[in-house]
């Protein structure tokens, strides 16, 4: 496999999942502004979406969109370790949380706040909307350690968003007291620490 990534983009979640799954993978850095890889390959020739995460499989197929990329990685791991197996109903709860994170937090919160094309007024609206969604997440995590009860790729994806939001001018409200505890619980996992340390080092280059 080959993961096309940019430091601290949502591809960080895929990197963490790969380490959690203990999979072999080559990592290829992409300059998202220029749409070119570090070796000079036109990224548009890899995916016509021009975005990371992009996961090139050994078959030659390229998967895009974080929920799909994360599910594929999880299915290569030890059965049930990152997502319940296919005949279990709780697998669909994980998929539901993946969809929630991508639509309600990533695209509604992280993306507008990171984009130079959104006005301050639009970013203020985004702040309000994402706070509502995080309030729901905070309430969910009051009675469980992880989003679906057991650790999964949904937690990996949410961790990335929680890591990015303060860097984009959205400090977590003090009322959401469960989220920092949850984030620290995940931060103690070796795969999370390894991925974060690597991307911090890459981000300054």
Backbone bond lengths (Angstrom), bond angles and torsions (degrees), N, CA, C in turn:
res aa  C-N    CA-C-N  psi(-1)  N-CA   C-N-CA  omega(-1)  CA-C   N-CA-C  phi
1 X - - - 1.469 - - 1.519 109.80 -
2 X 1.320 114.01 158.20 1.452 120.59 178.90 1.527 107.42 -141.36
3 X 1.339 116.73 120.99 1.457 120.57 179.52 1.521 109.85 -101.95
4 X 1.311 116.17 121.22 1.458 121.92 173.08 1.520 107.12 -87.83
5 X 1.320 116.05 125.45 1.461 120.22 -170.73 1.520 110.91 -141.42
6 X 1.327 115.29 164.99 1.447 123.64 167.87 1.519 106.41 -134.65
7 X 1.333 118.99 136.49 1.465 120.34 -174.77 1.528 112.66 -52.80
8 X 1.307 115.18 126.88 1.464 125.56 176.86 1.522 114.31 67.57
9 X 1.330 117.80 5.77 1.460 119.48 165.49 1.526 107.64 -71.13
10 X 1.320 117.73 177.68 1.463 119.78 -176.97 1.521 112.28 -65.01
11 X 1.318 117.47 -11.86 1.464 121.12 174.41 1.522 111.70 -63.69
12 X 1.343 117.35 -15.74 1.469 119.70 174.17 1.524 110.43 -60.09
13 X 1.325 117.04 -37.15 1.462 120.18 177.93 1.529 110.54 -62.10
14 X 1.330 116.67 -40.53 1.468 119.91 178.08 1.525 111.02 -65.18
15 X 1.336 117.05 -40.08 1.469 120.35 178.20 1.541 110.32 -60.73
16 X 1.330 115.72 -45.49 1.468 119.28 178.46 1.528 110.45 -59.98
17 X 1.338 116.24 -46.17 1.471 120.12 -179.07 1.517 111.58 -61.52
18 X 1.317 116.97 -38.17 1.471 120.83 178.16 1.523 110.30 -62.63
19 X 1.324 116.73 -42.29 1.465 119.84 178.16 1.526 111.50 -69.20
20 X 1.324 117.08 -38.44 1.460 119.75 176.00 1.535 111.04 -62.05
21 X 1.325 115.65 -37.46 1.465 121.05 -178.48 1.524 112.63 -81.34
22 X 1.348 116.34 -9.73 1.469 122.08 -179.15 1.536 111.20 58.35
23 X 1.327 115.42 47.76 1.458 121.30 -179.34 1.522 110.88 -102.02
24 X 1.317 115.79 150.74 1.462 121.04 172.71 1.524 108.29 -80.36
25 X 1.314 116.16 132.97 1.460 119.53 -178.36 1.518 109.70 -156.33
26 X 1.322 115.68 141.78 1.457 121.31 172.34 1.528 107.74 -94.55
27 X 1.325 116.62 138.80 1.456 121.13 -178.95 1.528 109.29 -110.32
28 X 1.322 116.14 126.69 1.458 121.91 -177.25 1.528 108.78 -119.96
29 X 1.319 116.10 116.37 1.462 120.35 -177.84 1.524 110.82 -76.48
30 X 1.336 115.25 140.90 1.460 121.77 -179.59 1.531 109.25 -122.75
31 X 1.323 115.81 133.31 1.460 120.78 169.54 1.527 106.83 -85.72
32 X 1.319 116.50 106.04 1.458 119.84 -172.90 1.521 112.49 -72.80
33 X 1.321 118.02 -23.43 1.462 120.11 177.07 1.526 111.22 -71.50
34 X 1.323 115.14 -41.88 1.465 120.12 -178.60 1.524 112.79 -93.57
35 X 1.327 116.78 -10.94 1.464 122.19 -178.32 1.528 111.06 57.24
36 X 1.320 115.09 51.08 1.453 120.54 -179.46 1.523 108.77 -143.39
37 X 1.335 116.70 144.06 1.456 120.09 177.96 1.521 109.97 -79.44
38 X 1.325 115.19 169.43 1.457 119.97 -177.89 1.522 111.88 -61.42
39 X 1.322 117.15 -27.43 1.464 120.84 179.43 1.528 112.56 -89.74
40 X 1.350 116.85 2.12 1.456 120.10 175.67 1.511 116.22 96.49
41 X 1.336 117.89 7.73 1.465 120.65 179.00 1.527 110.04 -78.33
42 X 1.312 116.31 135.66 1.453 122.44 176.40 1.532 108.68 -65.02
43 X 1.346 116.60 115.60 1.467 119.84 -175.06 1.520 111.88 -66.19
44 X 1.332 117.18 -24.82 1.464 119.68 177.54 1.529 111.33 -63.11
45 X 1.332 118.14 -22.85 1.464 120.76 177.33 1.527 111.34 -78.23
46 X 1.331 116.78 -14.98 1.464 121.23 177.50 1.516 110.10 -87.29
47 X 1.334 115.82 -47.55 1.461 121.23 177.69 1.521 109.47 -147.00
48 X 1.312 116.19 131.50 1.457 119.77 -179.49 1.525 112.29 -74.72
49 X 1.334 117.25 -0.46 1.465 120.75 172.94 1.525 110.89 -84.61
50 X 1.324 116.59 -24.15 1.450 121.01 176.81 1.511 114.80 67.63
51 X 1.334 117.31 21.52 1.460 120.92 -176.52 1.525 111.09 -130.24
52 X 1.328 114.26 155.02 1.451 120.58 169.72 1.537 107.07 -99.85
53 X 1.334 117.65 155.32 1.448 129.15 4.32 1.528 111.31 -74.77
54 X 1.337 114.89 143.05 1.449 121.82 170.06 1.519 106.24 -133.84
55 X 1.313 116.29 121.64 1.459 121.67 -175.75 1.518 109.26 -114.56
56 X 1.333 116.03 111.26 1.465 121.24 177.95 1.521 108.74 -86.02
57 X 1.320 115.97 120.60 1.457 121.19 -179.46 1.521 110.08 -86.15
58 X 1.313 115.83 163.73 1.462 119.92 -179.78 1.526 111.66 -63.24
59 X 1.335 116.70 -23.01 1.466 121.11 178.92 1.525 112.32 -73.68
60 X 1.351 116.28 -15.67 1.455 120.89 -175.98 1.516 113.30 104.16
61 X 1.313 117.04 -15.51 1.465 121.12 177.56 1.528 109.20 -70.30
62 X 1.327 116.50 143.94 1.467 121.50 176.93 1.527 108.50 -114.54
63 X 1.330 115.32 119.52 1.460 121.01 177.01 1.523 109.72 -92.62
64 X 1.321 116.13 140.17 1.458 121.50 175.93 1.531 108.87 -130.21
65 X 1.319 116.28 173.23 1.471 125.67 -177.78 1.529 109.06 75.00
66 X 1.317 114.80 119.98 1.457 120.48 -171.98 1.529 114.87 -55.29
67 X 1.330 120.47 -43.30 1.459 118.10 179.25 1.532 113.10 -57.66
68 X 1.326 117.06 -38.95 1.469 120.27 178.87 1.524 110.98 -72.35
69 X 1.320 116.66 -44.11 1.469 120.79 -179.98 1.521 110.30 -60.70
70 X 1.320 117.21 -45.05 1.461 120.90 -178.36 1.527 111.65 -66.82
71 X 1.336 117.02 -38.35 1.467 118.74 177.77 1.520 110.98 -65.71
72 X 1.322 117.08 -40.12 1.456 119.06 178.66 1.528 110.46 -61.40
73 X 1.326 116.62 -46.97 1.466 120.70 179.80 1.527 109.76 -59.72
74 X 1.333 116.39 -45.17 1.468 120.23 -178.64 1.517 111.68 -60.71
75 X 1.323 116.97 -35.89 1.463 120.56 -178.65 1.524 112.85 -74.56
76 X 1.341 117.34 -12.23 1.461 120.67 175.51 1.531 111.36 -91.10
77 X 1.322 116.62 -11.16 1.465 122.04 -178.80 1.525 109.81 -82.78
78 X 1.325 115.11 178.75 1.465 119.70 174.82 1.523 108.70 -56.57
79 X 1.339 118.26 133.61 1.466 121.11 -175.23 1.530 112.42 -51.91
80 X 1.329 115.11 127.36 1.453 120.89 176.84 1.508 115.68 82.84
81 X 1.329 118.13 -3.30 1.464 119.24 -175.02 1.528 112.92 -78.46
82 X 1.329 117.48 -31.04 1.463 121.16 -179.06 1.525 113.24 -121.04
83 X 1.328 116.22 -16.38 1.462 121.97 174.66 1.524 106.55 -158.09
84 X 1.335 118.03 140.17 1.465 119.00 178.19 1.527 111.46 -58.47
85 X 1.320 115.63 152.78 1.463 120.39 -178.56 1.531 109.70 -67.32
86 X 1.318 116.59 165.25 1.466 122.17 -166.19 1.524 114.53 -62.43
87 X 1.332 118.89 -28.01 1.462 118.85 -175.99 1.528 112.84 -90.28
88 X 1.322 116.92 12.50 1.458 120.49 179.52 1.533 110.42 -106.41
89 X 1.325 115.76 135.71 1.458 120.03 -178.89 1.523 112.24 -64.38
90 X 1.341 117.11 -31.67 1.466 118.60 -176.78 1.524 112.59 -69.75
91 X 1.349 117.43 -11.30 1.463 119.72 172.56 1.529 109.63 -60.29
92 X 1.328 115.69 -37.92 1.455 119.47 -176.49 1.523 111.91 -74.11
93 X 1.330 117.10 -23.31 1.461 118.83 173.09 1.524 110.02 -68.01
94 X 1.334 117.11 -39.72 1.463 120.29 176.22 1.524 109.90 -62.06
95 X 1.331 117.10 -44.88 1.462 120.63 179.22 1.522 110.23 -62.47
96 X 1.332 116.70 -38.26 1.465 120.74 177.34 1.526 110.68 -61.08
97 X 1.323 117.54 -43.31 1.464 120.77 179.09 1.536 110.95 -68.22
98 X 1.315 117.43 -36.72 1.469 119.57 175.14 1.528 110.17 -59.21
99 X 1.320 116.38 -43.88 1.457 120.88 179.90 1.520 110.57 -65.59
100 X 1.313 116.58 -39.55 1.457 121.10 178.96 1.526 111.05 -63.04
101 X 1.327 116.49 -46.96 1.466 119.76 -178.63 1.522 110.52 -63.40
102 X 1.321 117.52 -42.68 1.459 119.47 -176.38 1.529 112.37 -70.45
103 X 1.324 117.39 -37.29 1.468 119.41 -175.42 1.519 113.05 -90.56
104 X 1.327 117.68 -39.51 1.456 120.78 -171.90 1.526 113.80 -95.63
105 X 1.328 117.51 -23.14 1.464 119.70 -177.52 1.527 111.36 -115.02
106 X 1.331 117.38 -48.27 1.464 120.20 -179.99 1.531 110.50 -67.08
107 X 1.320 116.79 -61.19 1.467 119.85 -173.99 1.526 113.07 -76.64
108 X 1.328 117.13 -26.59 1.458 119.91 -179.74 1.525 112.31 -89.27
109 X 1.352 115.92 -24.75 1.450 119.65 -175.87 1.509 114.63 -116.72
110 X 1.314 116.91 -64.95 1.466 120.39 -174.98 1.521 111.26 -61.91
111 X 1.318 116.85 -47.76 1.471 119.45 -175.72 1.532 113.04 -62.16
112 X 1.336 119.51 -51.47 1.474 118.25 179.79 1.529 112.97 -60.84
113 X 1.333 116.89 -38.55 1.456 119.61 -177.59 1.524 111.60 -69.80
114 X 1.327 117.32 -29.58 1.461 121.13 -178.84 1.522 112.30 -85.84
115 X 1.313 116.98 -19.87 1.465 120.60 -173.18 1.532 111.98 -82.69
116 X 1.334 117.62 133.58 1.468 120.62 175.60 1.527 112.34 -75.82
117 X 1.321 117.34 -6.83 1.460 121.20 -175.50 1.525 113.06 -90.65
118 X 1.344 117.04 -4.64 1.453 120.47 179.48 1.527 109.71 -98.52
119 X 1.330 116.45 135.81 1.463 121.03 179.49 1.524 110.11 -72.02
120 X 1.320 115.79 165.57 1.466 120.47 176.85 1.526 111.12 -61.61
121 X 1.319 116.29 -35.20 1.463 120.17 178.56 1.526 110.85 -64.62
122 X 1.330 116.00 -42.65 1.458 119.76 179.10 1.522 111.01 -67.88
123 X 1.323 116.46 -35.44 1.460 119.70 178.28 1.517 111.03 -68.38
124 X 1.320 117.15 -34.05 1.468 120.65 176.69 1.530 110.43 -64.60
125 X 1.329 116.41 -40.81 1.463 120.68 176.46 1.528 109.83 -63.64
126 X 1.317 116.25 -42.36 1.460 121.01 178.70 1.523 110.54 -60.27
127 X 1.330 116.49 -42.19 1.463 120.96 177.69 1.521 111.28 -56.45
128 X 1.321 115.06 -46.42 1.473 120.45 -178.11 1.529 111.04 -64.22
129 X 1.321 115.88 -44.05 1.467 120.03 -177.79 1.518 111.97 -66.67
130 X 1.333 116.95 -43.87 1.460 118.98 -177.19 1.528 110.34 -70.34
131 X 1.335 117.66 -28.96 1.461 119.49 176.63 1.526 110.44 -64.07
132 X 1.327 116.32 -38.44 1.466 119.67 176.98 1.522 111.00 -61.49
133 X 1.334 116.09 -42.55 1.462 119.49 -178.65 1.531 111.26 -68.20
134 X 1.321 116.18 -38.64 1.462 119.57 179.19 1.529 111.32 -70.11
135 X 1.313 116.75 -28.42 1.469 119.68 174.38 1.519 110.13 -63.41
136 X 1.315 116.64 -40.66 1.469 120.92 175.91 1.531 110.64 -63.05
137 X 1.338 116.53 -44.36 1.464 120.74 179.40 1.525 110.07 -62.50
138 X 1.321 116.29 -43.30 1.459 121.04 179.96 1.528 110.85 -59.14
139 X 1.326 116.53 -42.64 1.461 121.24 178.84 1.533 110.96 -64.33
140 X 1.326 116.21 -40.59 1.466 120.51 178.86 1.521 111.11 -61.35
141 X 1.319 116.50 -41.05 1.464 121.40 -174.69 1.519 113.44 -81.87
142 X 1.308 117.92 -1.66 1.454 120.12 175.98 1.525 111.63 -68.19
143 X 1.324 116.33 -26.85 1.461 120.66 -175.15 1.525 113.56 -115.00
144 X 1.318 116.51 7.61 1.467 119.58 179.50 1.520 109.12 -154.62
145 X 1.316 116.34 155.81 1.465 120.73 -178.52 1.516 112.83 -78.33
146 X 1.347 116.05 -27.64 1.460 120.39 -175.26 1.532 109.44 -135.15
147 X 1.323 116.36 163.15 1.461 120.95 -171.62 1.531 113.19 -54.79
148 X 1.319 117.08 -46.50 1.464 119.80 -177.60 1.525 112.31 -102.06
149 X 1.313 116.38 11.23 1.464 120.48 -178.33 1.509 111.87 105.28
150 X 1.322 116.92 -49.08 1.459 123.25 176.12 1.530 109.84 -112.06
151 X 1.318 116.06 152.10 1.463 120.73 179.00 1.526 110.59 -56.30
152 X 1.339 115.98 137.81 1.467 120.08 -179.15 1.523 109.88 -155.26
153 X 1.326 115.05 177.30 1.463 120.92 177.20 1.525 112.47 -63.44
154 X 1.323 117.73 -20.83 1.471 119.37 175.58 1.521 110.33 -64.27
155 X 1.326 116.92 -37.15 1.463 121.17 176.95 1.521 110.97 -68.05
156 X 1.311 116.70 -36.20 1.463 120.82 177.38 1.529 110.16 -60.58
157 X 1.307 116.47 -46.38 1.460 122.05 -178.00 1.533 111.09 -66.15
158 X 1.340 115.98 -44.53 1.463 119.60 179.34 1.528 110.95 -64.36
159 X 1.316 116.83 -39.05 1.470 120.34 178.49 1.519 110.53 -57.40
160 X 1.321 117.04 -43.24 1.470 119.91 178.28 1.532 110.22 -58.33
161 X 1.333 117.14 -46.36 1.461 120.46 -178.82 1.522 111.11 -63.37
162 X 1.310 117.20 -43.30 1.462 120.80 179.80 1.526 111.44 -64.97
163 X 1.318 116.68 -30.14 1.465 121.33 177.50 1.522 110.86 -72.12
164 X 1.322 116.24 -38.83 1.470 120.58 -175.32 1.523 113.53 -79.67
165 X 1.312 117.86 -37.46 1.464 120.19 -171.56 1.532 113.66 -55.03
166 X 1.337 119.96 -46.93 1.474 118.39 178.62 1.525 113.12 -62.38
167 X 1.320 116.74 -32.10 1.469 120.68 178.66 1.525 111.49 -69.14
168 X 1.329 116.42 -18.23 1.472 121.82 -177.76 1.523 111.77 -102.60
169 X 1.314 116.35 11.72 1.455 119.33 177.28 1.515 114.39 92.88
170 X 1.341 116.79 19.28 1.465 120.50 177.38 1.525 108.81 -122.47
171 X 1.331 117.81 82.70 1.468 119.34 175.63 1.521 109.48 -68.08
172 X 1.321 117.19 139.56 1.458 119.91 -179.30 1.524 109.91 -64.36
173 X 1.326 118.32 127.83 1.468 120.95 179.86 1.522 111.50 -57.85
174 X 1.315 116.83 143.08 1.457 121.15 -177.76 1.524 111.92 -61.53
175 X 1.323 116.92 -27.47 1.466 120.14 -179.53 1.530 112.00 -65.01
176 X 1.321 116.70 -24.05 1.475 120.54 -178.85 1.529 108.22 -88.49
177 X 1.321 115.83 69.13 1.460 121.64 -169.83 1.518 113.87 -72.87
178 X 1.316 116.69 -22.17 1.466 119.77 -176.74 1.526 111.47 -76.47
179 X 1.317 117.43 -30.43 1.467 120.72 -172.93 1.536 113.26 -62.58
180 X 1.351 120.04 -45.04 1.470 118.34 178.15 1.534 112.89 -62.75
181 X 1.320 116.45 -34.63 1.476 120.62 177.74 1.524 109.64 -66.06
182 X 1.307 115.72 -44.39 1.476 122.10 177.43 1.525 110.51 -61.47
183 X 1.323 115.88 -45.88 1.463 120.28 -179.28 1.521 111.15 -62.10
184 X 1.326 117.22 -41.38 1.460 120.73 179.50 1.533 110.84 -67.83
185 X 1.328 116.67 -34.83 1.471 120.27 176.88 1.535 109.93 -59.43
186 X 1.323 116.00 -43.26 1.453 120.35 178.99 1.530 111.46 -71.35
187 X 1.310 115.67 -37.77 1.462 121.32 -177.08 1.525 112.32 -62.74
188 X 1.324 116.76 -20.86 1.462 120.93 179.88 1.533 112.18 -81.28
189 X 1.303 118.00 -11.91 1.456 120.74 179.47 1.528 109.29 -73.74
190 X 1.332 118.45 133.69 1.473 121.07 -175.31 1.525 113.89 -55.76
191 X 1.322 118.11 -38.54 1.471 120.35 -178.63 1.518 111.27 -64.20
192 X 1.319 116.62 -38.09 1.464 120.68 178.51 1.524 110.39 -66.51
193 X 1.331 116.51 -45.97 1.458 120.10 -178.66 1.528 110.90 -63.38
194 X 1.326 116.60 -43.09 1.460 120.17 -179.74 1.527 110.71 -60.96
195 X 1.326 117.05 -48.21 1.467 121.01 -178.16 1.523 111.13 -64.32
196 X 1.319 117.26 -43.10 1.458 120.30 -179.93 1.527 111.42 -64.30
197 X 1.324 116.51 -45.17 1.465 119.82 -179.67 1.521 111.06 -60.59
198 X 1.331 116.41 -40.89 1.464 120.22 179.55 1.530 111.56 -64.36
199 X 1.326 116.10 -43.91 1.459 117.71 -175.35 1.525 112.10 -76.94
200 X 1.319 117.01 -28.41 1.476 118.94 172.32 1.521 109.72 -61.30
201 X 1.341 116.76 -45.18 1.461 121.02 179.15 1.528 111.39 -63.50
202 X 1.326 116.98 -39.45 1.455 121.22 -179.56 1.525 112.24 -70.58
203 X 1.321 116.11 -33.70 1.459 120.70 -175.62 1.531 112.68 -65.68
204 X 1.334 117.05 -24.58 1.466 119.65 -178.19 1.511 111.78 -91.29
205 X 1.334 117.21 -2.89 1.470 119.85 -179.83 1.524 110.39 -87.51
